[in-house]
Amino acid sequence: MIEKNTDVNKYFSFAQLCDPQLGMGGYRHDVKALTQAVSRINEMGVDFVVNCGDVVDTPKKEDFADYKQIIKKLNVPIYNVPGNHDIGNKPTAKSLALFREEIGKDRFSFLHKGCTFVFMNTLLWKEHLDGETAQQDIWLNKILTKAKNAKSPVFIIGHNPLFIETPDGNKFPYFTIPKKKRKELLELFATHNVVAVLTGHTHWLVINEYKGIKMVSGESTSKNSDDRPLGFRHWIIEGSNKITHNFVPINLEE
């Protein structure tokens, strides 16, 4: 029997990186920006970092190597999910194998101070891949059921936002999860103690809410399309009902 979590009221914080995407805003520029973000994060004393996908602009071994060299300087763990630039808009067995070899698993979860963090490959919800999409869905349901039984607040980390304007809208199909799958996921999340969904991909700040679930696609460290400064999000958890986040800019002049 899974007992109720008693650690959920313990304070902790983490950083949300979005789209480091080395090569998107100019390769040297993006390397410098990510390096600055790492330095800033190290000053903040967060528990860990989540990267919401698009590690690189072009999935080459040497570019993945540069990314890994930069994040080695972090004082805390970093957890990555794949973006469309990492594995393609239509993932293949080959593109997934390269990401897994160079960066790591594309779906996994862990428990931290009473909260469950679930990392998803959202591209498998955009384009079905035999042997991968169905397995991911089965796995997700098991993880969420376990978290619900344990009364553990859940944070979902992925690349593609579920929606941008409204839950029923379809104005930005390139960015979002298709409507049929979106409806299924929203219902699943709303009934399984999901408190936040963190994503990237848009390169502009998107903050939404669905039945109390915070949904945030944050600013990138490579290039934003909404004229916001480069940077990342700092999430602060003071209890299951007190979850906040704020923007932390980076200074490329330093």
Secondary structure as the mmCIF struct_conf table of DSSP 4:
data_model
#
loop_
_struct_conf.conf_type_id
_struct_conf.id
_struct_conf.beg_label_comp_id
_struct_conf.beg_label_asym_id
_struct_conf.beg_label_seq_id
_struct_conf.end_label_comp_id
_struct_conf.end_label_asym_id
_struct_conf.end_label_seq_id
HELX_LH_PP_P HELX_LH_PP_P1 ILE A 2 ASN A 5
BEND BEND1 THR A 6 THR A 6
TURN_TY1_P TURN_TY1_P1 VAL A 8 ASN A 9
BEND BEND2 LYS A 10 LYS A 10
STRN STRN1 PHE A 12 LEU A 17
STRN STRN2 LEU A 22 LEU A 22
TURN_TY1_P TURN_TY1_P2 GLY A 23 GLY A 23
BEND BEND3 MET A 24 GLY A 25
HELX_RH_AL_P HELX_RH_AL_P1 TYR A 27 MET A 44
TURN_TY1_P TURN_TY1_P3 GLY A 45 GLY A 45
BEND BEND4 ASP A 47 ASP A 47
STRN STRN3 PHE A 48 ASN A 51
BEND BEND5 GLY A 53 GLY A 53
STRN STRN4 VAL A 56 VAL A 56
BEND BEND6 ASP A 57 THR A 58
HELX_RH_AL_P HELX_RH_AL_P2 LYS A 61 ILE A 71
TURN_TY1_P TURN_TY1_P4 LYS A 72 LYS A 73
BEND BEND7 ASN A 75 VAL A 76
STRN STRN5 ILE A 78 ASN A 80
HELX_RH_AL_P HELX_RH_AL_P3 ASN A 84 ILE A 87
BEND BEND8 ASN A 89 LYS A 90
HELX_RH_AL_P HELX_RH_AL_P4 ALA A 93 GLU A 102
TURN_TY1_P TURN_TY1_P5 ILE A 103 ILE A 103
BEND BEND9 ASP A 106 ARG A 107
STRN STRN6 PHE A 108 HIS A 112
TURN_TY1_P TURN_TY1_P6 LYS A 113 GLY A 114
STRN STRN7 CYS A 115 PHE A 119
TURN_TY1_P TURN_TY1_P7 THR A 122 THR A 122
HELX_RH_AL_P HELX_RH_AL_P5 LEU A 123 LYS A 126
BEND BEND10 GLU A 127 GLU A 127
TURN_TY1_P TURN_TY1_P8 ASP A 130 GLU A 132
HELX_RH_AL_P HELX_RH_AL_P6 THR A 133 ASN A 149
TURN_TY1_P TURN_TY1_P9 ALA A 150 LYS A 151
STRN STRN8 VAL A 154 ILE A 157
BEND BEND11 HIS A 159 ASN A 160
BEND BEND12 LEU A 162 LEU A 162
BEND BEND13 ILE A 164 GLU A 165
TURN_TY1_P TURN_TY1_P10 PRO A 167 ASP A 168
BEND BEND14 LYS A 171 LYS A 171
TURN_TY1_P TURN_TY1_P11 PRO A 173 PHE A 175
BEND BEND15 THR A 176 THR A 176
HELX_LH_PP_P HELX_LH_PP_P2 ILE A 177 PRO A 178
HELX_RH_AL_P HELX_RH_AL_P7 LYS A 179 ALA A 190
TURN_TY1_P TURN_TY1_P12 THR A 191 ASN A 193
STRN STRN9 VAL A 194 THR A 199
BEND BEND16 HIS A 201 TRP A 204
STRN STRN10 VAL A 206 TYR A 210
TURN_TY1_P TURN_TY1_P13 LYS A 211 GLY A 212
STRN STRN11 ILE A 213 SER A 217
BEND BEND17 THR A 221 SER A 222
BEND BEND18 SER A 225 ASP A 227
HELX_LH_PP_P HELX_LH_PP_P3 ARG A 228 PRO A 229
BEND BEND19 LEU A 230 LEU A 230
STRN STRN12 GLY A 231 GLY A 239
TURN_TY1_P TURN_TY1_P14 SER A 240 ASN A 241
STRN STRN13 LYS A 242 PRO A 249
TURN_TY1_P TURN_TY1_P15 LEU A 252 GLU A 253
#
